[in-house]
Amino acid sequence: FPLQLEPTVFALAADLSADYLGGYWNFQTLSNGAFYMAPDSDGKFQVISPNGYDGFMSADAFGITVCLFAYSNLSFGAGEFAATCAEEYHLLRDYMMDHAEARAILAATD
């Protein structure tokens, strides 16, 4: 699963933020079963979303944002992987609603 997800996440991260220049990512498995990854960074990332959002967020919020985009994009494929991505999207979005930067993540992804 992560082998198909990672290249999509890395490409989307570069598309969404000029501040993303590669590096290590932390993998998170949540109590509700969701999985996401976020850059291992203490810095902020300026995110410019296709929907017009332009703002700064922490590496954790950026990772959630990028993973939500990736899950959404990958869910439009066919088969079990697409269904898994759709499920992961909803699980991660549910988790994100309690995140300190939920407003910024929603603004970037909706």
N, C-alpha and C positions, 0 to 999 in steps of 0.2 A: 504493500500500500504506500509507504513513504517513498519508495523508489519512483513511483509515478507522480507523486505529489511534489516532491522536492524541486525538480526542474521548473515546474509551473510556478511554485512559490518564489523561487529565486528570480525568475524572469519578471513576474508581476512586481516584486519588490523594487527591482531596478526601474520599472515603468512608473511606479507610483511615487518614488522618491529619488531625487538626484543625490541625496545624502547617503543612500545605501550603496556601498562600494564592495560588498561581499563580506566574508568573514564567517565566524562560527555562529551557529544557531542552537538555542536550547529547545529541547523537545518536551512538551507538557502533555500528560494524559490526565484528564480531569475525572472527578468522582462520578460525573454523569456519563462517562464513556467517551467524551469528546477528546480530540487530539488537535493540538496546534503547535506551531513552532514560532520562535521569535529570535531576532538577532541578539547575540550576547553582547550587549552594549548598555552603557549608562547614559548615553547621549539621547538627544531628541532627533526625530526625523521629520523633515518637512514633507507632508503628503499633499500631492496635487492629484485629485481624483477626476476621472472622466466626467463626473456629475457636477463639477464646478467647485467642490470643496477644496480649500487651500488652508492648511493649518499644521501645527506641530503636535507630535504625540511621542510618548515614550516608546522604547523598543518593544515592550510587551504589547502595548496597544497597536503598534505598527504591525507586529506579527499576527495578531488577531485579525486586523483589517486585511492583511495580505492573504491569510488563510481563508477568510470568508470569501474574498474574490476568487481564490483558487477553487474552493469547493463549489461555488456557484458555477464557474466556467466549466469545470469537469463534470458537473451533474447533468449537463446536456448531452453527454455521450450516450452510448448504449451499454446495456449489460449491468452486471453486478457492481462493477467499479463505480459507474455513474450513480447507481442507487445508494451505494455507500457514501459517496460524496454528498449527495442530497441530505442524507441522514446526519452526517457530520456537520454540515452547514447549520442545520437546525439546532443540533446539540450545542455547537460553539456559540451560536447567536443567543441561545438561552443563557448560557454561562456569561456571555459578554454583557448582558443587561445589568449585572451587578458589578461590573468593572468600574473603577474610578473614572475612567475616560470613555464611558459608554456613549456619551453625547457626541464626542468627536468621532468615534468609530461608526456610529449610526449616520452621522453627517457625511462621512466619507463613503459609506457603502450603500446608502439608500438613495 
